[in-house]
Amino acid sequence: MKVLFVSAEMSPFAKTGGLADVAGSLPKAVAELGHDIRIVMPRYRMIKGDFKYVTDFPVRIDQSVETCVIRQTEIPYAFKGRKKSLKVYFTDSYRYFDRDGIYGHFDDAERFVFFSKAVLDMLPLINFKPDVIHCNDWHTGPVCLLLKEKYHTNEFYKDIAALFTIHNLEYQGHFSSYVVNLLNCGYDVFTPEKTEFYGMFNFMKAGLVYADVISTVSRVYAEEIKTPQYGERLEGLLQRRSADVFGIVNGIDYDQFNPLTDKNIAKNYGVDNLDDKKANKTALQKEMGLPCSDVPLIGLISRLSGQKGLNLIIDRIDDMLSKDIQFVLLGTGDEYYHEHFRAIASRYPGKIAVYLGFNANLAQMIYAGSDMFLMPSRFEPCGLGQIISLRYGTIPIVRATGGLAETIIDYDADKEHGNGFSFVDFSSDAMLGAIDRAVSVYNSSPDEWKALIRRAMEIDFSWDSSAKKYEELYKHTVNKRKS
């Protein structure tokens, strides 16, 4: 099959979260199954490089015409020891993308309408007709709309199917109804049955209404978003389209996240030499200014936002740190959390270390050097942190929601298959109880803990399995389009 993977961000070029990681790794695994998959994303100012010029063309936005330049690169990667490359196209526009940052600009609606139109308009010019366009998150919702409302009469586009993947339903892209003009569509698309959402134009809703098939990043989250608790006021639409909603859990790049070869950790290790993991704990303690002792060390790497359950930690940090443990936090986000964790770090200088910012090398050190990895999320579509921590033999402590519920089996509930510790209630008491249980096993049963580490590291969350499921979903999407 031919697949066009459309994303607003992609690692290693531009990243704010898990979407970039998926865009940077899933297409590689799909390509390994024998498919011609290519990626397209905007070229932001931060993306440097002498990329190959492919073509340029006018894009109509309301009454104006803007030029889009398509540039191309091939990203080399190793897949199971073999050197490969993947085609990446950039939509280049001085007006819309030559600025700092990815999102949060006053004209984001116009920027991503331009991107959506450019994605479709470039296809005949690069001589690539995909069977499926795989759209990701709200920024690409208009691609699905335009395919059905504007481009379907064109022979080139009429058979192209659209898969729309929700990575986080909370972020939907709400803008004024003027988006209809930017799209050069009639206002018949701005109805409650289509894109209108409480008086606003909703980019995410456009994707959900017009895509042939919808997916999200775990089976549990696919069910959760059909409920008022997690549906972000779109649960009615998702219930109506329930037969077209699928969940496929994310994987990780096992070449990138590999404790046997990771150059950013103090000492490489694997299932057969688990004792070498201890050197990484010592290195992390030294790096973060914590005493070098064998007390349980809990790590957390997160965007600092309300979704991530950080208030549970703030509420009970005194109780947490009254125990003989250490805590390391790496993240950036809302200033509210910056202030709280700065204050906590100053109160407990020998027990907690906080790094507020983005630091990829330090993140790898935390995955390798921590004993446990905390994710008390209010909701979590998939989560990659718990999957990466398993790979490094760092035992997750998670709230059982979304992808966390799908990937982590509570050890106390299932000694034979358990790979972490989980709690159901979104409460600080429940979180503290899970931490207590993990610390208790660590302190009282070293052999049991080592066996738990070994089991965690032997679980396969590479993209291999998930890519095959996407392959089947692409076929289903094509068949749905034809029916």
MODA-V513563 format. One record per helix or strand of 2 or more residues. SS is the DSSP state (a for helix, b for strand). FROM is the first residue (numbers start at 0). TO is the last residue. If there is no record, write none. Layout:
BEGIN
ss->SS from->FROM to->TO
ss->SS from->FROM to->TO
END
This chain:
BEGIN
ss->b from->1 to->5
ss->a from->17 to->31
ss->b from->35 to->41
ss->b from->51 to->60
ss->b from->63 to->78
ss->b from->81 to->91
ss->a from->93 to->96
ss->a from->107 to->124
ss->b from->131 to->135
ss->a from->137 to->148
ss->b from->160 to->165
ss->b from->173 to->174
ss->a from->178 to->181
ss->a from->186 to->188
ss->b from->195 to->196
ss->b from->199 to->201
ss->a from->202 to->209
ss->b from->212 to->215
ss->a from->218 to->223
ss->a from->234 to->239
ss->a from->241 to->243
ss->b from->244 to->246
ss->a from->270 to->287
ss->b from->295 to->303
ss->a from->305 to->307
ss->a from->309 to->320
ss->b from->324 to->332
ss->a from->334 to->346
ss->b from->351 to->355
ss->a from->359 to->368
ss->b from->371 to->374
ss->a from->384 to->390
ss->b from->394 to->398
ss->a from->401 to->406
ss->b from->419 to->422
ss->a from->427 to->443
ss->a from->445 to->457
ss->a from->462 to->481
END
